[in-house]
Amino acid sequence: MTKTMRAIIGSMLLAGMAVAPTAANAQMLQCAPFARMFSGIQLFGAAAAWWNQAAGKYLRGQTPEIGSVMVFKAIGSMRSGHVATVTQVVSDRVIKITHANWSIINGRRGQVERDVTVVDASPNGDWSKVKVWFAPIGKVGSTAYPVNGFIYKDGKPASADQQG
């Protein structure tokens, strides 16, 4: 085999390895693309940017509703923010969400967690801070994460605290 032919075949193999999904990364999901697919809310980019992008496109508010997307603010440990879809309203201070890329499960991130518990940790009960179920410890974590609010796909939220 000539050097040129080896170089071409080697390049093709490298390109194939770079594009072909492996079992390890095929399941890696980021929160924003997953939330877009799961909720139907068509916003793009970093999760923290969804709140401002929703203005004028979707109603926003401070009340969790089934199907709404909760938007976490960007903070040091979560520079791109986070988004999650509400799947159940348990009480005025507890909801269930489905989201991707939160907990470390079986040693890796990027997995979907369905119907996990979120507790309103804000002093005024306005969902401005929440604590989220964290699989490695098997319970709701102790960190209170800041939240912008909820983006509603269709219609009006049940409460009157909506924003445009």
Residue pairs with C-beta under 8 A, 6 or more apart in sequence:
1 9
24 108
27 110
27 111
28 101
28 108
28 109
28 110
29 100
29 101
29 110
29 111
29 112
30 100
30 101
30 110
31 47
31 82
31 83
31 84
31 99
31 100
31 101
31 102
32 43
32 44
32 45
32 46
32 47
32 50
32 80
32 83
34 99
34 100
34 101
34 112
35 41
35 47
35 69
35 83
35 84
35 85
35 99
35 100
36 42
36 43
36 44
38 85
38 98
39 67
39 68
39 69
39 85
39 153
40 67
40 153
41 50
41 54
41 58
41 69
41 151
41 153
43 49
43 50
43 53
43 54
43 57
43 58
43 151
44 53
45 53
46 74
46 80
46 81
47 71
47 72
47 80
47 81
47 82
47 83
48 71
48 72
48 73
48 74
48 80
48 81
48 82
49 81
50 69
50 71
50 81
50 83
50 151
51 60
51 71
51 148
51 149
51 151
54 60
54 71
54 151
55 163
55 164
56 164
58 151
58 152
58 153
59 151
59 152
59 155
59 156
59 157
59 162
59 163
59 164
60 148
60 149
60 150
60 151
60 152
60 162
60 163
60 164
61 149
61 150
61 152
61 157
61 159
61 161
61 162
61 163
62 126
62 127
62 128
62 149
62 150
62 159
62 161
63 127
63 150
63 157
63 158
63 159
63 161
64 70
64 86
64 89
64 95
64 127
64 150
65 86
65 89
65 150
65 152
65 157
65 158
66 86
66 87
66 88
66 89
67 85
67 86
67 152
67 153
67 154
68 85
68 86
68 150
68 151
68 152
68 153
68 157
69 83
69 84
69 85
69 86
69 150
69 151
69 153
70 83
70 84
70 85
70 86
70 97
70 118
70 127
70 130
70 147
70 149
70 150
71 81
71 82
71 83
71 147
71 148
71 149
71 150
71 151
72 78
72 81
72 82
72 83
72 84
72 130
72 145
72 146
72 147
72 148
73 81
73 145
73 146
73 147
73 148
74 80
74 81
75 145
75 146
78 145
82 99
82 102
82 145
83 99
84 97
84 98
84 99
84 102
84 118
85 97
85 98
85 99
86 95
86 96
86 97
86 150
87 96
87 97
87 98
87 114
87 115
88 95
88 96
88 115
89 95
90 96
90 117
92 120
92 125
93 119
93 120
93 125
94 117
94 118
94 119
94 120
95 117
95 118
96 115
96 116
96 117
96 118
97 115
97 116
97 118
97 132
98 112
98 113
98 114
98 115
98 116
99 112
99 113
99 116
100 110
100 111
100 112
100 113
101 109
101 110
101 111
102 109
102 113
102 116
102 132
102 134
103 109
103 111
103 113
103 133
103 134
103 135
103 136
104 135
104 136
105 111
105 113
105 135
105 136
113 133
113 135
116 132
116 133
117 132
117 133
117 140
118 130
118 131
118 132
118 133
118 140
119 130
119 131
119 140
120 126
120 127
120 129
120 130
121 129
121 130
121 131
121 144
122 128
122 129
122 130
122 144
127 147
127 149
127 150
128 146
128 147
128 149
129 144
129 145
129 146
129 147
130 144
130 145
130 147
131 140
131 141
131 142
131 143
131 144
131 145
132 140
132 141
132 145
133 139
133 140
133 141
134 140
134 141
149 163
150 157
152 162
156 162
